[in-house]
Amino acid sequence: MKAKAAVMRAAHEPLTIEEIEVDKPARREVLIRTAFAGVCHSDLHFIEGLYPIPCPCVLGHE
């Protein structure tokens, strides 16, 4: 299935809104429809390159 996501391609670069492929939920997982999402201060550390992370990636944990 498809979803829109803010993708981080590299540190110090703007996030890009892209359509990504999302796996179907596995056993004991659920799929929810998200209307809004935010970027927290921890995510900004990844964008600023303070915490190394493999790219491309979709940030967010809240």
N, C-alpha and C positions, 0 to 999 in steps of 0.2 A: 504494500500500500504506500501511497505517497503522502508527504507532509511538507510544509514550508518550515525552514529553519534558518536561523542566523548562524552562518558557518564561519569559523575562524580558519583562514587559509595560512596565515603566518602572523607572528608577533609583530606589533607596531603597524598593522594594516587594519583598515576598517572591516568589520564583519560584513558579509554579503548575504542577502536573502536569497535562498536557493530552494528548489524543490528536491527533496531527498527521498530515498527509498527506506521504509521502516518495516522491519520484520513483523509478522503477525505475532500476537501475544502467545507466549509459551504457557505451559501448565502453571497455574497459580499466579499468572500475571493478568492485568486488565488493561484495556485500551480506553483512554479518556479523550474527550474533545477539549482542547485548550483554547480559550478565547483570547487570553492575554498572558504575557510572560514578561519578566523583568531580568535585568542583569544586575547581579549584586557586586559588592566591592571585591570579593574573591575573584570573580570572573574578570574584573578589570586588571588584576595582577597578572593573569594569564595573557591578556591582550597586550599589556605593557612589557611582557617578556620577563617579569620577575620570577615566575614559576615556569620552568620549561615544560612543554607538553607536546606530544606528537600532533602534527597537523596533516590534513584538515581535521577539524573536530567541531562538535556542537557543544557549547558551554552550557552550564546550568545544573543546579543540584537542588533547587528549592521549589 
